[in-house]
Structures are given as structure tokens and as C-alpha cells.
Amino acid sequence: MDFTRFFNEQQNYLRKVKLDFTRYLYDYIDFNEQAMMIIGQRGVGKTTLILQYLKQNFQTSQKALYVSMDNPLFSVISFYEFALDFEKIGGEILLIDEIHKLKNWSSHIKTVIDQSNLKLIITGSSMLELDIKGADLSRRVVKYYLNIMSFREFLSLNLKDNFPKYSLDEILTNHYEIAVSLTSKFKPLAYFKDYLSYGAYPFATDKISFHSKLMNVINQVLQTDIPYVCSLNYANIDKLKKLLFLLSQSVPFSLNISELARACEISRPTLIEYLKYMQSAGLIINLYNKNRGYNAILKPDKIYLSNTNLAYALSSAPNIGNLRESFFVSQISAYADGKFKNNFIMLNKSGDFIVDDKFIFEIGGAKKSFNQIKDIPNSYIVADDIEIGSGNKIPLWLFGFLY
């Protein structure tokens, strides 16, 4: 096979790639692994990340090649044979984008790993989380999850500065000192509302067209990513759109599962299945009450949009209380490796959330009191509209520095 066209296309891509800002995950990936997969929702920067690696290490080399599986060519040729032909001309690394677009992708990847010495760097929809467990790849492919941009990354991108990240324990123990240090460099509240509206995706630098771009992302997830992985009937895509819109109007959504199913004109079991798909696609986060535990067949007790930008894209006037809770949930969920570990953050009878089965959090505005969680060990107020907290009252924006 003649690879000239592919290398020419690759150079076109690399000319557009900038290296002045990289996502947090870049520093954590072990690029020496034979096969690694970066999964995440559409628009978070997976393609840019692997092209940055390519530009930094192989810009003038033909040992590495980037290919996207949405190229129509791969509908008529064997990807396995393509990979072996690339190895024959001296290729060492294949960077494979949007692997979920390749039919029977897992068998192709497994065969390439077993029958060649090629290194594989793969990206795919976060929906693959549902599919990978069924494929015999757990011992062959190292998996990484790329989350939305944190508030810290948004500031780094806009202020052209490198800000440190802090563990949850560091924030709970030393939030006063951390906030004093950070606020000497920037005014967090001047940027925080911007982040809530348009800061969770790398294309946040384009404020004018941001929400229209995000709506395109939402539509592509619903119309392309979910159907590719779940074999969803296209006739049901409009029902997914209606479901997402209804959720956006009242987030956090205290579920009446039967009413919601009727509104979407689907059955109760189908609704629960769709909620699972939409969480895996990175559109929503389903949370459960701690006293119920977690069971995949049970309905979630509350549903949050996976980030606040989605609320602004879907609604002209999102509720501020809902935005605050959604921000906290999104940052904590991403901190837990983006795997939506339902036992890491759960709803709680006392306070809004319990995290890591021991820390109680109540979310609110600057005047939020401790009345609901007084005398409860390891309990904290997470307050919006304050730069610096004290005692067990912590600024909401500071939880944007977890990753």
C-alpha cells in the first residue's frame, strides 16, 4: 500500500497543532506501553493530545502514523492488513483516532497486537467503557480517561500560566493557605462564571461560537457515538434529545421515573437503559443515595448534567443552585479517574453529598450556614461567591484544582 497520502494528511494536521497548552492527562500517559487507549466524551481534546505527542516526537519521521477511523477508506479495506503493511515499510507506532467508528474494532486491535510489534495509541468515545469489558483487551490495552477541562486548566489556558493541582485531602486540610496563595496571582471569581458557561472544553477560547459548537458536540454524541456503540435504533435518537432537554430544565433532577418515561414516550426499563448510555457518553452523571447503595438495575436518585457548560447550551437561564452542585459533582467525578465511581460520590441524608464514604459536603452561596450539618464529623460547607474560606467553609472554585 502507498502511504504517501496518509503522511501528507498527517503533516497538514501537525501544522495546525499547538504545543503551548496540553491537557492534564498528557503527563500521566506511559507512551512506552505497546497499546494504550484514551477514551472520553467528544470535544475534550483526545485527538489534539495524540497529535501533540506525534508533533513533539515524530514530526519529521515516518515511523509514526496518525489515522482516523472515520476515513471512508477503512470501510473497504482491512485495518489489520493496513497495519501490517505499515510495519513492513518501517512503521513503529500507529495513532488510531475514533476507534469506535471501526466495525469489529476490538478484534482488529487484538489481532494487530498479537501479530505485530507495532505500538498502538488509540482514542475512542467514552461509550467504549460499555464495550471494552466484553472485548478480550483488558490485559492487552492500558486505558486512560480524558475528562472535561478543570477550572485550573481553564485558567492555565487563558492566563498562560501553570497552576498546581491539589488532592482532595490537601484542599480539605489546607484550603485557606492554598486560596491565599492562588488569589495573589488571579481573581478566581472574575473567571469562575466564565468557566461555568464556556470553560469545560478546549475550544473555550472561542467564546462567540462556543455554545453552537457545544450543541454540535451534543448532537454528534446522540446521533453518532451512542448509536455506533449501542446499536441504538436511529428512530429513538429524538427521544434521547428530548430526555436530555427535560433533564436540563431541572438539574439536579429528582426523578419521578414513571413521569419522565411517559414524557419521553418510552418504557421505564428503556429509560433506565438510556440514562446509563448517556452517562457513559459523558452527557450526564447519575447519582444514588448512600443508604440505597448502587445497583445497575435501580433508577438513579438524582441526575446531573456532566458539566455546567451543557446547562448553558441547553437552557437560556440555568438555575444557580443547580450550577453549583453540578460543578462540584463534575470536578469530584473527574477526580475519581472519570469512571463515575458511584461509591466515591453519593447523595447523603445529611448534607448534599458524601465523598469517599467519609466527607460530607453541603453546597451553597456565600451565606450558607452549617445548620444542616452541624455536629457531623468531617462535614464541610462548599460556598460560591467567596475567594477565601475559613475553618470548614471552603470556596467552591477551589474544587476546580483537583486535576
Residue pairs with C-beta under 8 A, 6 or more apart in sequence:
1 82
1 85
1 86
3 62
3 65
3 85
3 86
3 89
6 65
6 67
7 62
7 65
10 54
10 65
10 66
13 51
13 66
14 51
14 54
14 55
14 59
17 48
17 51
17 52
17 55
19 52
19 55
19 56
20 160
21 156
21 157
21 202
22 49
22 52
23 44
23 45
23 48
23 49
23 146
23 149
23 153
23 202
24 150
24 153
24 165
24 403
25 38
25 49
25 144
25 145
25 146
26 49
26 52
26 53
28 144
29 36
29 38
29 144
30 36
30 142
31 53
31 121
33 119
33 142
34 113
34 119
34 120
34 140
35 109
35 113
35 119
35 120
35 122
35 140
35 141
35 142
36 120
36 121
36 122
36 141
36 142
36 143
36 144
37 99
37 122
37 123
37 124
37 128
37 132
37 141
37 142
37 143
37 144
38 46
38 49
38 50
38 121
38 122
38 123
38 124
38 144
38 145
38 146
39 46
39 123
39 124
39 125
39 126
39 128
39 129
39 143
39 144
39 145
39 146
40 46
40 123
40 126
40 145
40 146
40 147
40 282
40 338
41 125
41 126
41 148
41 217
41 221
41 281
41 282
41 283
41 306
42 125
42 217
42 220
42 221
42 225
42 282
43 201
43 202
43 203
43 213
43 214
43 217
44 146
44 147
44 148
44 149
44 201
44 202
44 282
45 146
45 149
45 201
45 202
46 97
46 123
46 146
47 68
47 97
47 98
47 123
48 202
49 123
49 146
50 66
50 95
50 97
50 121
50 123
51 66
51 95
53 95
53 121
54 64
54 66
54 95
57 64
58 64
58 93
62 89
62 90
62 91
63 90
63 91
63 92
63 93
64 91
64 92
64 93
64 94
64 95
65 86
65 91
65 93
65 94
65 95
66 95
66 97
67 74
67 82
67 94
67 95
67 96
67 97
68 96
68 97
68 98
68 101
69 79
69 96
69 97
69 98
69 99
69 100
69 101
69 102
69 105
70 97
70 98
70 101
74 82
74 101
74 102
75 103
78 108
79 102
79 108
79 112
80 108
80 111
80 112
80 115
83 94
83 112
83 116
83 118
84 112
84 115
84 116
86 94
86 118
87 116
87 117
87 118
91 118
92 117
92 118
92 119
93 118
93 119
93 120
93 121
94 112
94 118
94 119
94 120
94 121
95 121
95 122
96 109
96 120
96 121
96 122
96 123
97 123
98 123
98 124
98 125
99 105
99 109
99 122
99 123
99 124
99 128
100 124
100 125
100 127
100 128
100 131
100 225
100 228
100 229
101 228
102 108
105 124
106 131
106 132
106 134
106 135
106 136
106 137
107 135
109 120
109 122
109 137
109 140
109 141
110 135
110 136
110 137
110 140
112 118
112 120
113 120
113 140
113 141
120 141
122 141
125 221
125 225
125 228
125 229
125 281
126 145
126 280
126 281
126 282
127 225
127 226
127 228
127 229
127 230
127 277
127 280
127 281
128 229
129 280
129 339
130 229
130 230
130 276
130 277
130 280
131 229
132 138
132 141
132 143
145 337
145 338
145 339
146 338
147 334
147 338
147 403
148 200
148 201
148 282
148 306
148 307
148 309
148 330
148 334
149 157
149 199
149 200
149 201
149 202
149 204
150 165
150 331
150 334
150 400
150 401
150 402
150 403
151 191
151 192
151 195
151 199
151 331
151 397
151 400
151 401
152 163
152 165
152 400
152 401
152 402
152 403
154 191
154 194
154 195
154 199
154 200
154 204
154 400
155 161
155 163
155 186
155 191
156 162
156 163
157 202
157 204
157 205
158 191
158 204
158 205
159 186
161 185
163 182
163 185
163 401
164 401
165 401
165 402
165 403
166 174
166 178
166 398
166 401
166 402
167 402
168 332
168 335
168 355
168 356
168 359
168 402
170 178
171 178
171 394
171 398
171 399
171 401
171 402
172 359
172 380
172 394
175 389
175 394
175 395
175 398
176 388
176 389
176 390
178 398
178 401
179 387
179 388
179 389
179 395
179 398
180 388
182 188
182 398
182 401
183 387
183 388
187 387
188 387
188 395
188 397
188 398
189 385
189 387
189 397
191 199
192 396
192 397
192 400
195 308
195 400
196 308
196 309
196 312
196 323
196 327
197 308
197 309
197 312
198 204
198 207
198 210
198 211
198 214
198 309
198 312
199 309
200 307
200 308
200 309
200 330
201 210
201 213
201 214
201 217
201 309
203 210
203 213
204 210
206 213
210 309
211 309
211 312
211 313
214 309
214 310
214 313
215 313
218 244
218 283
218 310
218 313
218 314
219 241
221 281
221 282
221 283
222 237
222 240
222 241
222 244
222 281
222 283
223 234
223 237
225 281
226 232
226 237
226 240
226 277
226 278
226 281
227 234
227 237
230 277
232 240
232 277
236 266
239 264
239 265
239 266
239 274
240 274
240 277
240 278
242 263
242 264
243 260
243 264
243 271
243 274
243 275
243 278
244 278
244 283
244 284
244 314
245 314
246 253
246 260
246 263
246 264
247 253
247 284
247 303
247 305
248 305
248 310
248 311
248 314
248 315
248 318
249 315
250 322
251 303
251 304
251 305
251 311
251 318
251 319
251 322
251 326
252 287
252 302
252 303
252 304
252 322
252 325
252 326
253 260
253 302
253 303
253 304
254 301
254 302
255 299
255 300
255 301
255 302
255 303
257 268
257 271
257 272
257 299
258 268
260 271
261 267
261 268
261 270
261 271
264 271
266 274
272 297
272 299
275 284
275 286
275 299
275 300
275 303
276 286
276 296
278 284
279 285
279 286
279 306
279 340
282 306
283 305
283 306
283 310
284 303
284 304
284 305
284 306
285 303
285 304
285 305
285 306
285 329
285 330
285 333
285 340
286 300
286 302
286 303
286 340
286 342
287 300
287 301
287 302
287 303
287 304
287 329
287 342
287 345
287 346
287 347
287 353
288 294
288 298
288 300
288 301
288 342
288 346
288 347
289 301
289 346
289 347
289 348
289 349
290 346
290 347
290 348
290 349
290 354
290 357
291 349
292 298
292 301
294 342
294 343
294 346
301 347
302 347
304 325
304 326
304 329
304 330
305 311
305 314
305 326
306 330
306 333
307 326
307 327
307 330
308 318
308 323
308 326
308 327
308 330
311 318
311 322
311 323
311 326
312 318
320 365
320 384
321 363
321 364
324 363
324 364
324 365
324 382
324 384
324 396
325 352
325 363
327 396
327 399
327 400
328 353
328 361
328 363
328 382
328 396
328 399
329 345
329 353
331 399
331 400
331 402
331 403
332 344
332 345
332 353
332 355
332 399
332 402
333 340
333 341
333 344
333 345
334 402
334 403
335 402
335 403
336 344
336 345
343 357
344 355
344 356
345 353
345 354
345 355
346 353
346 354
347 353
347 354
348 354
348 360
350 360
350 372
350 373
350 376
350 379
351 360
351 361
351 362
351 372
351 373
351 376
351 379
352 361
352 362
352 363
353 360
353 361
353 363
354 360
354 361
355 361
358 378
359 378
359 379
359 380
360 373
360 376
360 378
360 379
360 380
361 379
361 380
361 381
361 382
362 368
362 370
362 372
362 373
362 379
362 380
362 381
362 382
363 382
363 384
363 396
364 381
364 382
364 383
364 384
365 383
365 384
365 385
366 383
366 384
366 385
366 386
368 381
368 383
368 393
369 381
370 379
370 381
370 392
373 379
373 380
373 381
379 392
380 392
380 393
380 394
381 389
381 392
381 393
381 394
382 394
382 395
382 396
382 399
383 389
383 393
383 394
383 395
383 396
384 395
384 396
384 397
386 393
386 395
387 395
388 395
389 395
389 398
